């Protein structure tokens, strides 16, 4: 009887220091699950260090650990999409190479999958190695997003999860270039269950995220799954217009009845600056949506591949529309 195949998608950007540790940890997990075959697909997202060379050596050592090297740095969201397109397993697990998400949890994920769940996601109880500011802002963002969107997005949850083949095939149908995959996981539906865990500090190396990237990801999440900011901007505009009309009537009444002079320059410039700020904020919100619509209408390819080495169906690889420079079978 053929064994079921479990695929791991592992995005990597400048992670040469931790790949060997990741290999040893995951290999130990695979040894505990002899009833399954495993394939690991690293997505080298345009790394500038020796990540690609380390992955090539690892593939020679263990053919289960293949890699795709993207033509440039596209970001983690696109890197995951490249992984979705090329894995062949009956189920797929997305996991970071930095080992903040423990590979040992894969055993529990597969058990839940065998029970019939098609989206088994890891839910963080704690986040060691991260600043309180990052944890607090992340918590607040997901709380706010949950209130703004009609799609139920899991709280305290990242990309670490197992998806069935059915869920993965549904996810692959979303081809937008401005991606927020955490929301897409919720959008596809399917039977879900959470596995709580404590997130560990990085095993080696440094984080590639900064607050600018996190803010940009947050904007992606909001604009991809809700038009609430546009409604809020309209609501503020209506309130200010009503307030301005009432204030104008008061000024006219006081001037005609009591002969009070119009207030001077300081009050006028304060109102002008305030209204100008609100207008620019509203234009910025509208611009974010228009800009994303503009990018999507271009229908550009999500990514291009520089080189790749896989240990799966070579004929399936040849059908991919992306440029393939090198294939090692």
C-alpha positions as CSV (number, residue, x, y, z in Angstrom):
1,X,0.0,0.0,0.0
2,X,1.4,3.4,-1.0
3,X,2.2,5.7,1.9
4,X,0.6,9.1,2.1
5,X,2.9,12.0,1.3
6,X,3.3,15.0,3.6
7,X,4.8,18.1,2.0
8,X,6.6,20.9,4.0
9,X,6.8,24.4,2.5
10,X,9.7,26.3,4.1
11,X,10.3,29.9,3.0
12,X,13.9,31.0,3.6
13,X,15.6,34.4,3.3
14,X,19.2,34.7,4.5
15,X,18.8,31.7,6.8
16,X,22.2,29.9,6.2
17,X,22.8,29.7,10.0
18,X,19.7,27.7,10.9
19,X,19.1,25.3,8.0
20,X,21.2,22.5,9.3
21,X,19.5,22.7,12.7
22,X,16.1,22.7,11.0
23,X,17.2,19.6,9.0
24,X,18.2,17.7,12.1
25,X,14.9,18.6,13.9
26,X,12.6,17.7,11.0
27,X,14.5,14.5,10.2
28,X,13.9,13.4,13.8
29,X,10.2,14.0,13.4
30,X,10.1,12.1,10.1
31,X,11.7,9.1,11.8
32,X,8.9,9.0,14.3
33,X,6.3,8.8,11.5
34,X,7.4,5.8,9.4
35,X,3.9,5.4,8.0
36,X,4.3,8.6,5.8
37,X,6.6,9.8,3.1
38,X,7.9,13.3,3.4
39,X,9.0,16.0,1.0
40,X,10.5,19.3,2.1
41,X,10.4,22.2,-0.3
42,X,12.6,25.2,0.6
43,X,11.7,28.5,-1.1
44,X,14.9,30.5,-1.3
45,X,13.4,34.0,-1.6
46,X,16.4,35.8,-3.2
47,X,18.8,35.3,-0.3
48,X,22.0,37.4,-0.3
49,X,24.0,35.0,1.9
50,X,25.0,31.3,1.3
51,X,21.4,30.0,1.8
52,X,21.2,28.6,-1.7
53,X,24.6,26.8,-1.4
54,X,23.5,25.3,1.9
55,X,20.3,24.1,0.3
56,X,22.1,22.6,-2.7
57,X,24.4,20.6,-0.4
58,X,21.4,19.5,1.7
59,X,19.6,18.2,-1.4
60,X,22.7,16.1,-2.3
61,X,22.7,14.7,1.2
62,X,18.9,14.0,1.5
63,X,16.8,14.0,-1.7
64,X,13.7,14.7,0.4
65,X,14.8,18.3,0.9
66,X,14.4,20.0,-2.4
67,X,14.5,23.7,-3.1
68,X,13.2,26.4,-5.4
69,X,15.3,29.6,-5.8
70,X,13.3,32.6,-6.8
71,X,14.7,35.0,-9.3
72,X,14.7,37.8,-6.7
73,X,13.3,38.6,-3.3
74,X,9.5,38.6,-3.6
75,X,8.5,38.5,0.1
76,X,7.2,35.6,2.2
77,X,3.6,35.8,0.8
78,X,4.8,35.2,-2.8
79,X,7.3,32.6,-1.6
80,X,4.5,30.6,0.0
81,X,2.5,30.8,-3.2
82,X,5.5,29.3,-5.2
83,X,5.5,26.5,-2.7
84,X,1.8,25.9,-3.1
85,X,2.3,25.5,-6.9
86,X,5.0,22.8,-6.6
87,X,4.3,20.5,-3.7
88,X,2.8,17.1,-4.5
89,X,1.7,15.8,-1.1
90,X,-1.6,14.6,0.1
91,X,-1.3,17.3,2.8
92,X,1.0,20.3,3.1
93,X,2.5,22.0,6.1
94,X,3.8,25.6,6.1
95,X,6.6,26.1,8.6
96,X,9.3,28.7,9.1
97,X,12.9,27.6,9.0
98,X,13.9,29.7,12.1
99,X,12.3,27.0,14.4
100,X,10.2,29.4,16.3
101,X,7.4,27.0,15.4
102,X,8.5,23.6,16.7
103,X,8.5,20.8,14.0
104,X,7.5,18.3,16.7
105,X,4.0,19.7,16.5
106,X,3.8,18.1,13.0
107,X,2.9,14.8,14.7
108,X,-0.2,16.3,16.3
109,X,-1.2,18.1,13.1
110,X,-1.1,14.9,11.1
111,X,-3.2,13.1,13.7
112,X,-5.9,15.8,13.5
113,X,-5.8,15.6,9.7
114,X,-6.4,11.9,9.9
115,X,-9.4,12.6,12.0
116,X,-10.9,14.5,9.1
117,X,-9.8,18.1,9.7
118,X,-8.6,19.9,6.5
119,X,-7.0,23.0,8.1
120,X,-5.0,22.3,11.3
121,X,-3.5,25.5,12.5
122,X,-1.1,26.2,15.4
123,X,-2.4,28.8,17.8
124,X,0.2,30.7,19.9
125,X,-0.2,30.7,23.7
126,X,3.0,32.7,24.1
127,X,5.7,34.2,21.9
128,X,9.2,34.0,23.5
129,X,12.0,36.1,22.0
130,X,9.7,38.9,20.8
131,X,9.3,42.4,22.3
132,X,6.2,43.3,24.2
133,X,5.5,46.1,21.6
134,X,5.5,43.6,18.7
135,X,3.2,41.2,20.6
136,X,0.9,43.9,21.7
137,X,0.6,45.6,18.3
138,X,0.0,42.1,16.7
139,X,-2.7,41.3,19.1
140,X,-4.4,44.6,18.6
141,X,-4.2,44.3,14.8
142,X,-5.9,41.0,14.7
143,X,-8.6,42.1,17.2
144,X,-9.4,45.2,15.0
145,X,-9.3,43.2,11.8
146,X,-11.7,40.7,13.2
147,X,-14.2,43.5,13.9
148,X,-13.8,45.1,10.5
149,X,-14.1,42.1,8.2
150,X,-16.9,39.6,7.7
151,X,-14.3,36.8,7.3
152,X,-13.4,35.1,10.6
153,X,-9.7,35.3,10.9
154,X,-8.1,33.1,13.5
155,X,-6.5,35.0,16.4
156,X,-2.9,34.5,17.6
157,X,-2.2,32.4,14.5
158,X,0.5,32.6,11.9
159,X,1.3,30.6,8.8
160,X,2.3,27.4,10.7
161,X,-0.5,24.9,9.7
162,X,-1.4,21.8,7.9
163,X,-3.7,22.0,4.8
164,X,-5.3,19.0,3.1
165,X,-5.0,18.6,-0.6
166,X,-8.6,19.9,-1.1
167,X,-7.8,23.0,0.9
168,X,-4.6,23.6,-0.9
169,X,-6.2,23.2,-4.3
170,X,-8.8,25.8,-3.3
171,X,-6.1,28.2,-2.0
172,X,-4.2,27.9,-5.3
173,X,-7.1,29.5,-7.1
174,X,-6.4,32.8,-5.5
175,X,-3.8,34.4,-7.7
176,X,-3.8,38.0,-6.5
177,X,-0.4,39.6,-6.4
178,X,-1.2,41.7,-3.3
179,X,-1.5,38.7,-1.0
180,X,-2.5,38.3,2.7
181,X,-2.3,34.5,3.0
182,X,-3.5,34.5,6.7
183,X,-6.8,35.9,5.5
184,X,-7.0,33.5,2.5
185,X,-6.7,30.5,4.9
186,X,-9.9,31.7,6.5
187,X,-11.6,32.7,3.2
188,X,-11.4,29.2,1.7
189,X,-13.3,27.7,4.6
190,X,-13.0,23.9,5.2
191,X,-13.1,22.1,8.6
192,X,-10.6,23.7,10.9
193,X,-9.1,23.0,14.3
194,X,-6.5,24.8,16.5
195,X,-3.6,23.2,18.2
196,X,-2.3,25.5,21.0
197,X,1.5,25.8,21.5
198,X,4.2,28.0,22.9
199,X,6.3,29.7,20.3
200,X,10.1,29.5,20.9
201,X,12.8,32.1,20.2
202,X,14.8,31.8,16.9
203,X,17.2,28.9,16.9
204,X,19.9,31.1,15.1
205,X,20.2,34.2,13.0
206,X,18.1,37.3,13.2
207,X,14.6,38.2,12.2
208,X,14.0,39.6,8.7
209,X,10.9,41.5,9.8
210,X,10.9,45.1,10.8
211,X,8.0,47.4,11.8
212,X,7.8,48.9,8.3
213,X,7.3,45.5,6.8
214,X,4.8,44.6,9.5
215,X,2.8,47.8,9.0
216,X,2.7,47.1,5.2
217,X,1.5,43.6,5.9
218,X,-1.2,45.0,8.2
219,X,-2.3,47.3,5.4
220,X,-2.4,44.4,3.0
221,X,-4.6,42.5,5.4
222,X,-7.1,45.4,5.9
223,X,-7.4,46.3,2.2
224,X,-7.6,42.7,1.1
225,X,-10.6,41.7,3.3
226,X,-12.6,44.7,4.1
227,X,-13.8,48.1,2.8
228,X,-14.4,49.4,6.3
229,X,-11.7,52.1,6.0
230,X,-13.6,53.6,3.1
231,X,-16.8,53.6,5.1
232,X,-15.1,55.2,8.1
233,X,-13.6,57.9,5.8
234,X,-17.1,58.6,4.4
235,X,-18.6,58.7,7.9
236,X,-16.0,61.1,9.2
237,X,-16.6,63.3,6.1
238,X,-20.4,63.4,6.8
239,X,-19.9,64.2,10.5
240,X,-17.4,67.1,9.7
241,X,-19.7,68.5,7.0
242,X,-22.6,68.6,9.5
243,X,-20.4,70.1,12.2
244,X,-19.1,72.7,9.7
245,X,-22.7,73.6,8.6
246,X,-23.9,74.1,12.2
247,X,-20.8,76.1,13.1
248,X,-21.4,78.3,10.1
249,X,-24.9,79.0,11.2
250,X,-23.7,79.9,14.7
251,X,-21.1,82.4,13.3
252,X,-23.7,84.0,11.0
253,X,-26.2,84.3,13.8
254,X,-23.7,85.9,16.2
255,X,-22.5,88.3,13.6
256,X,-25.9,89.5,12.5
257,X,-27.6,89.6,16.0
258,X,-24.7,90.5,18.3
259,X,-22.3,92.1,15.9
260,X,-19.5,89.7,17.1
261,X,-16.5,89.9,14.8
262,X,-15.3,86.7,13.0
263,X,-12.6,84.8,15.0
264,X,-9.1,85.6,13.9
265,X,-6.2,83.9,12.2
266,X,-5.2,81.3,14.9
267,X,-8.6,79.6,15.0
268,X,-9.0,79.7,11.2
269,X,-5.6,78.2,10.4
270,X,-6.2,75.4,13.0
271,X,-9.5,74.5,11.4
272,X,-7.9,74.6,7.9
273,X,-5.0,72.3,9.0
274,X,-7.4,69.9,10.7
275,X,-9.7,69.6,7.7
276,X,-6.7,69.3,5.4
277,X,-5.3,66.4,7.4
278,X,-8.6,64.6,7.3
279,X,-8.8,65.1,3.6
280,X,-5.3,63.8,3.0
281,X,-6.0,60.8,5.2
282,X,-9.2,60.0,3.3
283,X,-7.4,60.4,0.0
284,X,-4.6,58.0,1.3
285,X,-7.2,55.4,2.1
286,X,-8.8,55.7,-1.3
287,X,-5.4,55.6,-2.9
288,X,-4.5,52.3,-1.2
289,X,-7.5,50.6,-2.7
290,X,-7.1,52.2,-6.1
291,X,-3.4,51.3,-6.1
292,X,-4.1,47.6,-5.3
293,X,-6.8,47.5,-8.0
294,X,-4.3,49.0,-10.5
295,X,-1.7,46.3,-9.6
296,X,-4.1,43.5,-9.9
297,X,-5.4,44.5,-13.3
298,X,-1.8,44.1,-14.7
299,X,-2.2,40.4,-14.2
300,X,1.6,39.9,-13.9
301,X,3.1,36.6,-13.0
302,X,3.5,36.1,-9.3
303,X,7.1,35.0,-9.5
304,X,9.9,33.7,-11.6
305,X,12.2,30.8,-10.8
306,X,16.0,31.1,-11.0
307,X,16.8,27.4,-10.4
308,X,15.2,24.5,-8.7
309,X,16.0,20.9,-7.6
310,X,13.0,18.7,-6.7
311,X,12.5,15.0,-6.1
312,X,9.0,14.7,-7.5
313,X,7.2,14.4,-10.8
314,X,9.4,16.0,-13.5
315,X,6.6,16.1,-16.0
316,X,4.5,18.2,-13.7
317,X,7.4,20.6,-13.3
318,X,7.8,21.0,-17.1
319,X,4.2,22.2,-17.3
320,X,4.9,25.2,-15.1
321,X,4.9,28.5,-17.0
322,X,7.8,29.9,-15.1
323,X,11.4,29.9,-16.4
324,X,13.4,27.0,-15.0
325,X,17.1,27.3,-15.3
326,X,18.3,24.0,-13.7
327,X,16.6,20.8,-12.6
328,X,18.4,18.1,-10.8
329,X,16.4,14.9,-10.7
